[in-house]
Amino acid sequence: MNMPKSELLRATDLALADQWEAAHEVVQAYDDDPTAAWIHAVLHKIEGDLGNARYWYQRADRMSHVTDKPRAELAVIRAGLTTNEHGCN
């Protein structure tokens, strides 16, 4: 099931506001959505759980972003959601 864009934006905004747990709750509901999986990966990177982050990067097909800075990466995701670029839903 694809996650609605409004929920993806909400999860991204929560993460950017340092509300990791709330953002995590939002993305967990949409495990099969690639953008949700990408956000999920960033959240685990922020948490310091790099093994879990790598799992979600693989699910999102975004392994090239593993070393990105989390806030910059979230900004890229958010920009993609608002302009429908970067492969976001």
N, C-alpha and C positions, 0 to 999 in steps of 0.2 A: 504494500500500500504506500503510495506517495504521500509525503507529508505536505499539508497546505503551506503555500509560501508565507502566509501570515505567521504560522507557527515556527517556520524556519527563521524568519526575521526576529520573532520574539525570543527564540533560543539564543540567537546570535547577540541580540541586544542585552539579554540577561548575562551572557558570558562576558561581554564588554563592560558590564556594570559590576563585574566581580561577584556575580551571583551564580557561582559554578553549580551548586546543588540544584537550584531551580531550573537552570538551563539543561542540566543532565536529565531531570525528570521529563522535560518536554521532549528531548530527542529519543529517549528510551522507548517512547510509544511508537516510533516509526523505524524499527531496525532495518527494514529493507530499502529505505530511501537513501540514495547515495549522498545527497547533501547533508541529511541528518547524520549519516555515518561519519562524514567529514567533520562536522561540528563535534560529534561525539569523540572523535580522535583528538581534536584540539583540547577538549575538556579534560581528557585523561592526561594529555601532555602537561596542561596547567597543574593538574593534581600531582604530577610527578610519577605517574604510572606509565612508563614508556612502553612496556610490553603490551599493555592493553591498548595504548594509543596506536601502536603499530598494527595491531589486529584491526582496529577500526579504519586506519588509513588503507589497509589492504581491501577491506570491504567497500570503501568509498572509491577505490582505484585512484588514490591520491598519494602514493608513496613518495612522490617527488617533493612533498611538502613536509616531510617528517622533521627536517631541521629548521623550518621557518619559525620565526618568533610568533608566539600565540596571538598577541594583539594585532599584529600586522596581518596574520593569516585570517583572523576573524573579520578584519576590515575588507580583505579580498572577497571572502565569502559573502559578506553583506553587500558589497558593491555588485557582485554577480547576481544576487537576488533582486536588487533594485533595478538592474539593467538587463537581467536575464542573459548574462554572459558567463564565461568561465565554466560552462557545463552544469550550472545550478538549475534546479527545477523551477 
